[in-house]
Amino acid sequence: QVQLVESGGGLVQPGGSSRLSCVLSKNILGIGTMGWHRQAPGKQRELVATITKVGSTNYADSVKGRFTISRDNAKNTVYLQMNSLKPEDTAVYYCNARHDYYTHVEYWGEGILVTVSS
């Protein structure tokens, strides 16, 4: 069943911006680190960014300085702000979250397609 509800995505011109949102089901408790992954056509899925419960972030080298991950713990929501988008950013983006204590228990969104093209 749907555990994470993603929104955003779509077609964006190179150099443009887009913002993704992901809301966890309210019955999911004890979430720790949250993050975003992506999978481009013909490529393996890769980590984009993560953010811990206390706000520590990590980014893939390919998106550093362009993407920003953030979260609102009260709303059980994680965001990904994407700026200066490039055609190589085109991919299906997946939101995920893991339990704070049982870290091998993870939840995944269904994925949102982001297409960067002129």
All heavy atoms as an XYZ file, in Angstrom:
908
protein
N       0.830     -1.178      0.000
C       0.000      0.000      0.000
C       0.884      1.254      0.000
O       2.063      1.177      0.276
C      -0.952      0.016      1.203
C      -0.265      0.208      2.549
C       0.178     -1.094      3.173
O       0.460     -2.077      2.471
N       0.253     -1.117      4.491
N       0.279      2.386     -0.311
C       1.016      3.643     -0.372
C       1.412      4.071      1.022
O       0.562      4.268      1.898
C       0.174      4.737     -1.051
C       0.934      6.065     -1.032
C      -0.163      4.332     -2.476
N       2.736      4.223      1.235
C       3.260      4.688      2.513
C       3.809      6.104      2.417
O       3.778      6.847      3.396
C       4.363      3.743      3.005
C       3.917      2.303      3.195
C       3.130      2.099      4.475
O       2.863      3.039      5.231
N       2.757      0.867      4.736
N       4.337      6.455      1.246
C       4.866      7.779      0.984
C       4.134      8.376     -0.209
O       3.992      7.726     -1.242
C       6.370      7.730      0.689
C       7.276      6.995      1.676
C       8.716      7.050      1.192
C       7.157      7.599      3.059
N       3.702      9.614     -0.066
C       2.986     10.302     -1.133
C       3.882     11.395     -1.695
O       4.184     12.363     -1.006
C       1.658     10.890     -0.637
C       0.948     11.607     -1.780
C       0.775      9.799     -0.063
N       4.300     11.232     -2.949
C       5.189     12.178     -3.602
C       4.395     13.114     -4.503
O       3.361     12.735     -5.053
C       6.242     11.438     -4.430
C       7.140     10.537     -3.605
C       7.928      9.562     -4.449
O       7.339      8.978     -5.389
O       9.132      9.392     -4.175
N       4.923     14.327     -4.671
C       4.323     15.293     -5.571
C       5.417     16.144     -6.193
O       6.517     16.254     -5.657
C       3.302     16.177     -4.852
O       3.909     16.909     -3.801
N       5.102     16.757     -7.329
C       6.064     17.560     -8.055
C       6.482     16.864     -9.334
O       5.780     15.995     -9.849
N       7.628     17.246     -9.846
C       8.143     16.650    -11.058
C       7.545     17.273    -12.307
O       6.846     18.274    -12.253
N       7.852     16.653    -13.428
C       7.362     17.131    -14.696
C       8.486     17.588    -15.602
O       9.653     17.245    -15.404
N       8.126     18.382    -16.605
C       9.079     18.871    -17.595
C       9.650     20.215    -17.168
O       8.899     21.136    -16.832
C       8.403     19.001    -18.956
C       9.258     19.541    -20.106
C      10.422     18.610    -20.391
C       8.394     19.728    -21.345
N      10.981     20.328    -17.187
C      11.682     21.543    -16.815
C      12.757     21.839    -17.858
O      13.417     20.924    -18.341
C      12.343     21.428    -15.427
C      12.906     22.773    -14.990
C      11.350     20.914    -14.401
N      12.935     23.114    -18.191
C      13.985     23.499    -19.122
C      15.353     23.464    -18.453
O      15.462     23.660    -17.236
C      13.731     24.906    -19.666
C      12.545     25.009    -20.603
C      12.428     26.380    -21.218
O      12.734     27.380    -20.581
N      11.982     26.422    -22.462
N      16.420     23.198    -19.215
C      17.764     23.269    -18.638
C      18.005     24.621    -17.980
O      17.653     25.661    -18.535
C      18.683     23.064    -19.846
C      17.856     22.267    -20.801
C      16.446     22.778    -20.624
N      18.601     24.601    -16.795
C      18.817     25.809    -16.024
C      17.656     26.175    -15.131
O      17.786     27.082    -14.292
N      16.545     25.492    -15.275
C      15.370     25.769    -14.481
C      15.390     25.088    -13.128
O      16.369     24.447    -12.744
N      14.278     25.215    -12.405
C      14.162     24.672    -11.056
C      12.893     23.852    -10.908
O      11.916     24.041    -11.645
C      14.156     25.798    -10.024
O      15.360     26.540    -10.041
N      12.914     22.957     -9.946
C      11.750     22.156     -9.617
C      11.851     21.743     -8.156
O      12.940     21.691     -7.589
C      11.656     20.930    -10.521
O      10.449     20.222    -10.302
N      10.717     21.455     -7.557
C      10.679     21.078     -6.150
C       9.828     19.836     -5.964
O       8.683     19.787     -6.421
C      10.121     22.224     -5.303
C      10.138     21.999     -3.790
C       9.765     23.293     -3.074
N       9.830     23.205     -1.626
C       8.776     22.977     -0.835
N       7.565     22.811     -1.369
N       8.932     22.927      0.480
N      10.388     18.843     -5.301
C       9.691     17.605     -5.004
C       9.316     17.559     -3.526
O      10.072     18.022     -2.677
C      10.555     16.391     -5.336
C      11.111     16.303     -6.759
C      11.954     15.045     -6.903
C       9.986     16.321     -7.780
N       8.168     16.988     -3.234
C       7.708     16.821     -1.868
C       7.336     15.366     -1.632
O       6.904     14.671     -2.553
C       6.497     17.712     -1.576
O       6.807     19.075     -1.772
N       7.481     14.931     -0.399
C       7.150     13.560     -0.031
C       6.604     13.550      1.387
O       7.293     13.965      2.322
C       8.384     12.671     -0.147
S       8.150     10.967      0.396
N       5.379     13.079      1.540
C       4.716     13.040      2.843
C       4.532     11.586      3.265
O       3.950     10.788      2.523
C       3.355     13.747      2.800
C       2.705     13.724      4.178
C       3.505     15.171      2.307
N       5.026     11.258      4.449
C       4.856      9.915      4.987
C       3.464      9.740      5.562
O       2.870     10.686      6.086
C       5.879      9.630      6.086
C       7.237      9.066      5.675
C       8.044     10.091      4.905
C       8.002      8.605      6.915
N       2.940      8.529      5.475
C       1.669      8.213      6.105
C       1.754      8.500      7.595
O       2.763      8.218      8.240
C       1.301      6.751      5.882
O       1.136      6.468      4.506
N       0.688      9.050      8.144
C       0.710      9.499      9.531
C       0.813      8.368     10.541
O       1.112      8.610     11.705
C      -0.515     10.363      9.833
C      -1.847      9.692      9.551
C      -2.980     10.673      9.767
C      -4.321     10.066      9.415
N      -5.425     11.052      9.574
N       0.569      7.143     10.103
C       0.688      6.004     11.016
C       2.111      5.454     11.093
O       2.360      4.513     11.854
C      -0.272      4.889     10.610
C       0.033      4.320      9.249
O       0.504      5.013      8.355
N      -0.243      3.026      9.087
N       3.039      6.018     10.327
C       4.438      5.598     10.371
C       5.159      6.429     11.418
O       5.284      7.642     11.275
C       5.120      5.753      9.010
C       4.409      4.900      7.963
C       6.587      5.351      9.114
C       4.981      5.043      6.569
N       5.646      5.774     12.457
C       6.274      6.456     13.578
C       7.750      6.110     13.667
O       8.199      5.084     13.164
C       5.577      6.086     14.892
C       4.069      6.309     14.959
C       3.528      5.802     16.288
C       3.731      7.776     14.759
N       8.514      6.966     14.341
C       9.911      6.712     14.625
C      10.844      6.816     13.431
O      11.870      6.136     13.400
N      10.527      7.656     12.456
C      11.349      7.810     11.271
C      12.640      8.566     11.595
O      12.628      9.574     12.303
C      10.583      8.531     10.154
C       9.455      7.631      9.642
C      11.504      8.943      9.017
C       9.966      6.339      9.012
N      13.754      8.080     11.056
C      15.041      8.744     11.212
C      15.455      9.427      9.932
O      14.858     10.409      9.511
N      16.475      8.878      9.268
C      16.979      9.463      8.035
C      15.978      9.329      6.893
O      15.333      8.293      6.734
C      18.311      8.814      7.645
O      19.275      9.047      8.674
C      18.845      9.393      6.341
N      15.866     10.378      6.098
C      15.053     10.374      4.897
C      15.936     10.788      3.721
O      16.982     11.414      3.911
C      13.857     11.322      5.029
C      12.971     11.026      6.223
S      11.592     12.194      6.412
C      10.542     11.680      5.038
N      15.519     10.445      2.519
C      16.348     10.782      1.378
C      15.644     10.645      0.051
O      14.460     10.287     -0.020
N      16.392     10.975     -0.994
C      15.929     10.859     -2.368
C      16.942     10.078     -3.186
O      18.158     10.281     -3.053
C      15.731     12.242     -3.002
C      14.625     13.048     -2.397
C      14.713     13.906     -1.354
C      13.257     13.065     -2.828
N      13.486     14.468     -1.085
C      12.574     13.966     -1.981
C      12.551     12.409     -3.835
C      11.210     14.227     -2.112
C      11.192     12.668     -3.974
C      10.546     13.573     -3.109
N      16.456      9.176     -4.004
C      17.252      8.458     -4.987
C      16.682      8.739     -6.370
O      15.560      9.231     -6.491
C      17.232      6.953     -4.717
C      17.920      6.542     -3.453
N      17.401      6.806     -2.202
C      19.082      5.861     -3.241
C      18.202      6.312     -1.276
N      19.228      5.739     -1.883
N      17.451      8.415     -7.395
C      16.946      8.589     -8.748
C      17.502      7.501     -9.653
O      18.565      6.944     -9.397
C      17.295      9.972     -9.310
C      18.775     10.197     -9.584
C      19.037     11.633    -10.028
N      20.439     11.868    -10.343
C      20.954     13.049    -10.647
N      20.169     14.130    -10.684
N      22.249     13.175    -10.922
N      16.765      7.231    -10.715
C      17.199      6.264    -11.710
C      16.937      6.840    -13.091
O      15.789      7.067    -13.469
C      16.485      4.925    -11.543
C      17.019      3.840    -12.462
C      16.561      2.459    -12.046
O      15.547      2.310    -11.377
N      17.316      1.451    -12.435
N      18.013      7.077    -13.825
C      17.923      7.589    -15.185
C      17.776      6.428    -16.158
O      18.171      5.295    -15.855
C      19.159      8.414    -15.522
N      17.229      6.690    -17.341
C      17.083      5.627    -18.337
C      18.420      4.962    -18.659
O      19.397      5.644    -18.957
C      16.520      6.359    -19.553
C      15.816      7.553    -18.985
C      16.653      7.962    -17.818
N      18.460      3.643    -18.570
C      19.664      2.899    -18.887
C      20.741      2.927    -17.825
O      21.842      2.420    -18.063
N      20.459      3.504    -16.662
C      21.446      3.597    -15.599
C      20.926      2.972    -14.313
O      19.728      2.755    -14.147
C      21.834      5.055    -15.343
C      22.525      5.738    -16.511
C      22.971      7.134    -16.135
C      23.716      7.809    -17.271
N      24.170      9.174    -16.895
N      21.855      2.687    -13.393
C      21.493      2.153    -12.094
C      20.934      3.254    -11.199
O      21.231      4.433    -11.379
C      22.706      1.506    -11.420
C      23.287      0.314    -12.153
C      24.416     -0.334    -11.379
O      24.359     -0.451    -10.147
N      25.442     -0.754    -12.086
N      20.129      2.847    -10.236
C      19.613      3.794     -9.259
C      20.757      4.338     -8.418
O      21.657      3.590     -8.019
C      18.568      3.127     -8.364
C      17.865      4.086     -7.423
C      16.817      3.376     -6.603
N      17.409      2.393     -5.715
C      16.726      1.584     -4.914
N      15.404      1.649     -4.896
N      17.350      0.712     -4.148
N      20.723      5.636     -8.141
C      21.778      6.265     -7.371
C      21.204      7.144     -6.268
O      20.100      7.677     -6.380
C      22.683      7.102     -8.281
C      21.985      8.292     -8.927
C      22.931      9.163     -9.741
O      24.157      8.953     -9.665
O      22.436     10.062    -10.454
N      21.986      7.297     -5.219
C      21.617      8.184     -4.126
C      21.784      9.634     -4.555
O      22.800      9.999     -5.144
C      22.485      7.901     -2.903
C      22.300      8.820     -1.697
C      20.932      8.598     -1.065
C      23.407      8.589     -0.682
N      20.791     10.457     -4.259
C      20.847     11.883     -4.563
C      21.194     12.684     -3.314
O      22.128     13.483     -3.314
C      19.525     12.383     -5.164
C      19.566     13.893     -5.378
C      19.234     11.669     -6.474
N      20.432     12.494     -2.245
C      20.641     13.260     -1.021
C      19.966     12.564      0.144
O      18.975     11.858     -0.028
C      20.097     14.681     -1.165
N      20.508     12.777      1.348
C      19.901     12.278      2.573
C      19.898     13.378      3.622
O      20.706     14.306      3.566
C      20.637     11.055      3.147
O      21.983     11.408      3.475
C      20.630      9.901      2.157
N      18.999     13.249      4.574
C      18.936     14.176      5.692
C      18.530     13.409      6.937
O      17.573     12.639      6.926
C      17.973     15.349      5.401
C      17.965     16.346      6.559
C      16.569     14.851      5.084
C      17.275     17.662      6.218
N      19.282     13.606      8.027
C      18.995     12.912      9.268
C      17.878     13.600     10.030
O      17.411     14.675      9.663
C      20.240     12.831     10.162
O      20.556     14.142     10.654
C      21.430     12.272      9.407
N      17.476     12.975     11.121
C      16.408     13.505     11.948
C      16.751     14.870     12.512
O      15.853     15.697     12.739
C      16.104     12.523     13.082
C      14.876     12.847     13.901
C      14.642     11.765     14.941
C      13.406     12.056     15.777
N      13.165     10.985     16.785
N      18.059     15.117     12.733
C      18.495     16.387     13.301
C      18.994     17.361     12.241
O      19.496     18.429     12.580
C      19.578     16.181     14.379
C      19.000     15.407     15.556
C      20.789     15.469     13.805
N      18.876     17.007     10.963
C      19.159     17.949      9.899
C      20.502     17.853      9.215
O      20.822     18.713      8.379
N      21.313     16.848      9.526
C      22.583     16.664      8.821
C      22.318     16.134      7.417
O      21.536     15.196      7.243
C      23.492     15.705      9.577
O      23.838     16.230     10.844
N      22.983     16.716      6.425
C      22.714     16.368      5.028
C      23.937     15.812      4.327
O      25.076     16.102      4.693
C      22.213     17.595      4.248
O      23.205     18.631      4.310
C      20.911     18.113      4.833
N      23.683     14.999      3.311
C      24.705     14.486      2.414
C      24.164     14.521      0.998
O      22.978     14.268      0.775
C      25.111     13.066      2.788
C      26.017     13.007      3.988
O      27.193     13.355      3.903
N      25.476     12.571      5.121
N      25.050     14.826      0.042
C      24.651     14.940     -1.352
C      25.602     14.177     -2.254
O      26.802     14.075     -1.983
C      24.647     16.404     -1.803
C      23.661     17.281     -1.087
C      24.032     17.981      0.053
C      22.361     17.421     -1.554
C      23.129     18.792      0.712
C      21.449     18.233     -0.900
C      21.838     18.916      0.229
O      20.939     19.725      0.880
N      25.067     13.661     -3.344
C      25.915     13.128     -4.394
C      26.724     14.262     -5.005
O      26.253     15.399     -5.096
C      25.069     12.448     -5.473
N      27.951     13.965     -5.416
C      28.801     14.999     -5.990
C      28.153     15.679     -7.197
O      28.355     16.873     -7.429
C      30.153     14.409     -6.401
C      31.020     14.046     -5.214
O      30.794     14.578     -4.114
O      31.948     13.229     -5.390
N      27.374     14.937     -7.945
C      26.780     15.464     -9.158
C      25.720     16.534     -8.908
O      25.376     17.283     -9.826
C      26.166     14.329     -9.983
O      25.175     13.643     -9.242
N      25.200     16.622     -7.679
C      24.138     17.582     -7.381
C      24.540     18.614     -6.340
O      23.749     19.530     -6.054
C      22.840     16.882     -6.935
C      22.416     15.833     -7.955
C      23.008     16.255     -5.551
N      25.722     18.510     -5.778
C      26.166     19.462     -4.765
C      26.157     20.883     -5.313
O      26.623     21.140     -6.420
C      27.569     19.101     -4.275
C      27.615     17.922     -3.333
C      29.039     17.657     -2.860
C      29.088     16.488     -1.898
N      30.472     16.185     -1.460
N      25.631     21.802     -4.513
C      25.557     23.190     -4.920
C      24.345     23.526     -5.751
O      24.070     24.706     -5.992
N      23.606     22.514     -6.204
C      22.418     22.738     -7.024
C      21.134     22.259     -6.349
O      20.090     22.878     -6.507
C      22.561     22.042     -8.380
C      23.758     22.517     -9.191
C      23.743     21.934    -10.598
N      23.834     20.470    -10.578
C      22.896     19.661    -11.068
N      21.800     20.167    -11.629
N      23.071     18.339    -11.021
N      21.223     21.153     -5.621
C      20.058     20.574     -4.957
C      20.128     20.824     -3.458
O      21.215     20.850     -2.872
C      19.992     19.068     -5.195
C      19.649     18.652     -6.598
C      19.680     19.551     -7.654
C      19.296     17.333     -6.859
C      19.371     19.159     -8.945
C      18.989     16.930     -8.144
C      19.023     17.833     -9.181
N      18.970     20.952     -2.832
C      18.879     21.121     -1.391
C      17.779     20.219     -0.838
O      16.635     20.300     -1.276
C      18.589     22.576     -0.998
O      19.605     23.438     -1.512
C      18.548     22.710      0.522
N      18.146     19.371      0.117
C      17.164     18.528      0.781
C      16.805     19.150      2.125
O      17.662     19.711      2.809
C      17.695     17.083      0.962
C      16.595     16.167      1.493
C      18.920     17.048      1.857
C      16.985     14.690      1.495
N      15.542     19.072      2.492
C      15.081     19.606      3.759
C      13.922     18.759      4.266
O      13.383     17.923      3.531
C      14.667     21.079      3.624
O      13.610     21.226      2.699
N      13.551     18.967      5.514
C      12.452     18.185      6.080
C      11.698     19.000      7.119
O      12.230     19.938      7.711
C      12.966     16.879      6.697
C      13.878     17.062      7.907
C      14.542     15.748      8.307
N      13.585     14.788      8.856
C      13.851     13.510      9.094
N      15.058     13.024      8.789
N      12.927     12.712      9.607
N      10.462     18.613      7.329
C       9.616     19.191      8.354
C       9.116     18.021      9.185
O       8.203     17.307      8.782
C       8.461     19.973      7.738
C       7.635     20.726      8.762
O       7.584     20.298      9.933
O       7.039     21.746      8.396
N       9.735     17.816     10.340
C       9.403     16.663     11.164
C       7.967     16.699     11.675
O       7.336     15.651     11.830
C      10.377     16.552     12.339
C      11.777     16.197     11.906
O      11.980     15.588     10.852
N      12.768     16.556     12.713
N       7.467     17.891     11.950
C       6.095     18.015     12.428
C       5.093     17.562     11.379
O       4.027     17.034     11.711
C       5.808     19.448     12.861
N       5.429     17.767     10.105
C       4.552     17.380      9.004
C       4.932     16.037      8.400
O       4.272     15.579      7.458
C       4.566     18.448      7.912
C       4.029     19.797      8.360
C       4.065     20.800      7.222
C       3.505     22.141      7.649
N       3.564     23.140      6.550
N       6.010     15.419      8.922
C       6.478     14.131      8.415
C       6.736     14.201      6.908
O       6.357     13.304      6.151
C       5.475     13.027      8.728
C       6.131     11.786      9.300
O       7.246     11.834      9.814
N       5.442     10.659      9.213
N       7.403     15.269      6.488
C       7.589     15.565      5.078
C       9.057     15.854      4.765
O       9.757     16.481      5.556
C       6.737     16.774      4.660
O       5.358     16.487      4.931
C       6.903     17.074      3.185
N       9.514     15.403      3.597
C      10.844     15.713      3.106
C      10.718     16.353      1.729
O       9.820     16.002      0.947
C      11.747     14.454      3.058
C      11.196     13.424      2.081
C      13.177     14.827      2.715
N      11.607     17.308      1.438
C      11.572     18.055      0.194
C      12.910     17.941     -0.534
O      13.946     17.701      0.070
C      11.289     19.533      0.441
C      10.067     19.817      1.276
C      10.176     19.966      2.658
C       8.812     19.949      0.695
C       9.060     20.232      3.433
C       7.696     20.215      1.466
C       7.826     20.359      2.837
O       6.718     20.629      3.598
N      12.866     18.154     -1.829
C      14.080     18.262     -2.623
C      13.925     19.441     -3.572
O      13.128     19.384     -4.512
C      14.357     16.985     -3.418
C      15.682     16.973     -4.182
C      16.860     16.961     -3.208
C      15.754     15.777     -5.135
N      14.663     20.509     -3.299
C      14.695     21.667     -4.174
C      15.811     21.475     -5.186
O      16.965     21.283     -4.807
C      14.923     22.951     -3.373
C      15.020     24.213     -4.209
C      13.722     24.568     -4.895
O      12.660     24.531     -4.263
N      13.786     24.902     -6.173
N      15.476     21.535     -6.464
C      16.432     21.290     -7.535
C      16.576     22.548     -8.378
O      15.609     22.992     -9.003
C      15.987     20.113     -8.401
C      15.789     18.819     -7.620
S      15.257     17.437     -8.661
C      13.590     17.977     -9.057
N      17.776     23.110     -8.391
C      18.073     24.308     -9.160
C      19.128     24.011    -10.214
O      19.836     23.011    -10.141
C      18.565     25.432     -8.247
C      17.556     25.845     -7.200
O      16.346     25.830     -7.445
N      18.047     26.241     -6.029
N      19.244     24.911    -11.182
C      20.231     24.777    -12.253
C      20.202     23.384    -12.867
O      21.234     22.733    -13.044
C      21.635     25.105    -11.726
O      21.693     26.411    -11.204
N      19.026     22.938    -13.205
C      18.851     21.570    -13.694
C      19.532     21.358    -15.037
O      19.560     22.246    -15.890
C      17.368     21.242    -13.794
C      16.697     20.950    -12.449
C      15.188     21.039    -12.570
C      17.114     19.572    -11.943
N      20.071     20.157    -15.205
C      20.760     19.753    -16.408
C      20.033     18.575    -17.049
O      19.332     17.838    -16.367
C      22.206     19.346    -16.088
C      23.012     20.388    -15.342
C      24.371     19.831    -14.942
C      25.176     20.851    -14.176
N      26.505     20.305    -13.762
N      20.212     18.374    -18.354
C      19.564     17.217    -18.993
C      19.911     15.893    -18.322
O      19.059     14.998    -18.276
C      20.106     17.276    -20.429
C      20.363     18.729    -20.660
C      20.873     19.241    -19.342
N      21.123     15.757    -17.797
C      21.515     14.527    -17.136
C      20.821     14.302    -15.798
O      20.962     13.234    -15.195
C      23.040     14.452    -16.945
C      23.630     15.677    -16.274
C      24.209     16.669    -17.261
O      23.561     16.927    -18.294
O      25.311     17.187    -17.003
N      20.072     15.296    -15.308
C      19.266     15.121    -14.110
C      17.958     14.400    -14.410
O      17.225     14.040    -13.483
C      18.953     16.465    -13.463
C      20.190     17.154    -12.906
O      21.038     16.471    -12.296
O      20.300     18.386    -13.073
N      17.649     14.212    -15.675
C      16.426     13.512    -16.060
C      16.422     12.107    -15.479
O      17.332     11.317    -15.722
C      16.297     13.456    -17.586
O      16.165     14.778    -18.112
C      15.080     12.639    -17.990
N      15.392     11.795    -14.705
C      15.316     10.503    -14.037
C      13.982     10.390    -13.314
O      13.244     11.362    -13.173
C      16.463     10.347    -13.030
N      13.696      9.183    -12.856
C      12.609      8.967    -11.920
C      13.180      9.123    -10.519
O      14.146      8.444    -10.164
C      11.960      7.584    -12.085
C      10.899      7.357    -11.017
C      11.345      7.454    -13.474
N      12.605     10.004     -9.740
C      13.087     10.297     -8.400
C      12.211      9.587     -7.368
O      10.982      9.666     -7.423
C      13.085     11.801     -8.144
C      14.200     12.528     -8.859
C      14.170     12.709    -10.238
C      15.299     13.021     -8.158
C      15.199     13.354    -10.900
C      16.331     13.671     -8.811
C      16.283     13.838    -10.178
O      17.311     14.483    -10.830
N      12.863      8.906     -6.424
C      12.182      8.123     -5.407
C      12.482      8.670     -4.013
O      13.641      8.860     -3.658
C      12.613      6.664     -5.455
C      12.292      5.957     -6.746
C      13.204      5.944     -7.788
C      11.085      5.286     -6.914
C      12.923      5.291     -8.977
C      10.796      4.630     -8.095
C      11.713      4.638     -9.116
O      11.433      3.987    -10.288
N      11.452      8.879     -3.236
C      11.591      9.268     -1.842
C      11.697      8.016     -0.977
O      11.054      7.001     -1.260
C      10.380     10.100     -1.426
S      10.284     10.482      0.336
N      12.509      8.076      0.069
C      12.564      6.963      1.003
C      12.788      7.447      2.426
O      13.257      8.560      2.655
C      13.635      5.943      0.591
C      15.024      6.313      1.067
O      15.584      7.327      0.679
N      15.599      5.455      1.918
N      12.446      6.595      3.376
C      12.615      6.894      4.789
C      12.906      5.607      5.538
O      12.459      4.529      5.131
C      11.363      7.570      5.352
N      13.660      5.714      6.618
C      13.972      4.544      7.433
C      13.657      4.819      8.896
O      13.645      5.969      9.326
C      15.433      4.136      7.266
C      16.429      5.072      7.937
C      17.854      4.608      7.693
N      18.804      5.362      8.503
C      20.121      5.296      8.371
N      20.652      4.506      7.444
N      20.908      6.015      9.158
N      13.417      3.752      9.633
C      13.154      3.901     11.053
C      14.408      4.339     11.799
O      15.528      3.963     11.435
C      12.634      2.593     11.646
C      11.181      2.373     11.432
N      10.699      1.474     10.524
C      10.094      2.948     12.003
C       9.389      1.480     10.535
N       8.992      2.373     11.432
N      14.198      5.116     12.851
C      15.303      5.643     13.639
C      16.036      4.518     14.372
O      17.264      4.526     14.468
C      14.776      6.684     14.628
C      15.863      7.631     15.118
O      16.953      7.662     14.517
O      15.614      8.350     16.104
N      15.294      3.543     14.883
C      15.889      2.445     15.644
C      16.096      1.194     14.794
O      17.159      0.568     14.855
C      15.017      2.116     16.855
C      14.959      3.225     17.880
C      13.845      4.050     17.964
C      16.017      3.445     18.744
C      13.796      5.074     18.898
C      15.976      4.467     19.672
C      14.857      5.277     19.746
O      14.812      6.296     20.676
N      15.084      0.824     14.039
C      15.177     -0.346     13.164
C      15.546      0.138     11.764
O      14.697      0.244     10.872
C      13.865     -1.112     13.168
C      13.401     -1.462     14.568
C      12.378     -0.757     15.180
C      14.011     -2.495     15.276
C      11.970     -1.070     16.463
C      13.601     -2.810     16.563
C      12.578     -2.096     17.151
O      12.171     -2.410     18.428
N      16.828      0.406     11.572
C      17.291      1.128     10.388
C      17.179      0.335      9.093
O      17.282      0.918      8.013
C      18.742      1.586     10.569
O      19.579      0.455     10.844
C      18.850      2.566     11.727
N      16.995     -0.969      9.190
C      16.824     -1.765      7.986
C      15.376     -1.787      7.489
O      15.098     -2.359      6.434
C      17.318     -3.199      8.207
C      18.803     -3.284      8.369
N      19.407     -4.066      9.329
C      19.803     -2.692      7.683
C      20.706     -3.945      9.241
N      20.980     -3.113      8.249
N      14.483     -1.205      8.257
C      13.090     -1.083      7.835
C      12.945      0.223      7.071
O      13.104      1.306      7.641
C      12.132     -1.111      9.029
C      10.689     -0.935      8.567
C      12.292     -2.412      9.802
N      12.665      0.138      5.797
C      12.582      1.308      4.938
C      11.249      1.378      4.203
O      10.599      0.364      3.958
C      13.718      1.314      3.907
C      15.097      1.455      4.520
C      16.171      1.684      3.478
O      15.929      1.385      2.289
O      17.255      2.165      3.844
N      10.872      2.588      3.835
C       9.671      2.849      3.068
C      10.054      3.624      1.812
O      10.967      4.457      1.838
C       8.665      3.651      3.890
C       8.253      2.975      5.174
C       8.954      3.198      6.347
C       7.168      2.108      5.212
C       8.594      2.572      7.530
C       6.795      1.482      6.385
C       7.516      1.720      7.543
O       7.150      1.101      8.715
N       9.356      3.362      0.726
C       9.670      3.971     -0.565
C       8.431      4.539     -1.232
O       7.340      3.973     -1.127
C      10.307      2.954     -1.509
C      11.685      2.539     -1.105
C      12.023      1.540     -0.240
C      12.914      3.120     -1.551
N      13.392      1.463     -0.123
C      13.961      2.415     -0.911
C      13.233      4.157     -2.427
C      15.309      2.718     -1.130
C      14.567      4.458     -2.640
C      15.589      3.745     -1.992
N       8.619      5.664     -1.915
C       7.572      6.220     -2.739
C       7.516      5.531     -4.084
O       8.397      4.737     -4.436
N       6.487      5.837     -4.851
C       6.305      5.190     -6.151
C       7.175      5.794     -7.248
O       7.339      5.181     -8.307
C       4.836      5.249     -6.561
C       4.341      6.635     -6.957
C       3.919      7.502     -5.795
O       4.221      7.150     -4.635
O       3.274      8.539     -6.042
N       7.736      6.964     -7.008
C       8.613      7.614     -7.968
C       7.927      8.715     -8.744
O       6.743      8.617     -9.069
N       8.686      9.767     -9.038
C       8.201     10.900     -9.829
C       9.191     11.163    -10.956
O      10.389     11.268    -10.727
C       8.049     12.173     -8.979
C       7.031     11.974     -7.867
C       7.637     13.349     -9.848
C       6.877     13.181     -6.970
N       8.684     11.296    -12.166
C       9.539     11.555    -13.320
C       9.852     13.039    -13.434
O       8.950     13.878    -13.445
C       8.865     11.075    -14.610
C       9.628     11.352    -15.912
C      10.970     10.621    -15.914
C       8.795     10.943    -17.113
N      11.147     13.346    -13.510
C      11.622     14.700    -13.779
C      12.351     14.670    -15.116
O      13.326     13.939    -15.270
C      12.559     15.208    -12.672
C      13.110     16.586    -13.030
C      11.835     15.251    -11.339
N      11.871     15.456    -16.067
C      12.477     15.517    -17.387
C      13.035     16.915    -17.618
O      12.298     17.897    -17.543
C      11.460     15.183    -18.481
O      10.920     13.875    -18.257
C      12.122     15.220    -19.856
N      14.332     16.992    -17.893
C      14.996     18.268    -18.135
C      15.352     18.322    -19.616
O      16.253     17.610    -20.075
C      16.250     18.443    -17.273
C      16.851     19.828    -17.495
C      15.918     18.230    -15.804
N      14.645     19.153    -20.350
C      14.829     19.221    -21.795
C      14.304     20.545    -22.324
O      13.360     21.111    -21.784
C      14.100     18.064    -22.484
O      14.203     18.157    -23.894
N      14.934     21.034    -23.386
C      14.475     22.237    -24.054
C      13.646     21.906    -25.281
O      13.108     22.773    -25.940
C      15.666     23.114    -24.441
O      16.545     22.423    -25.308
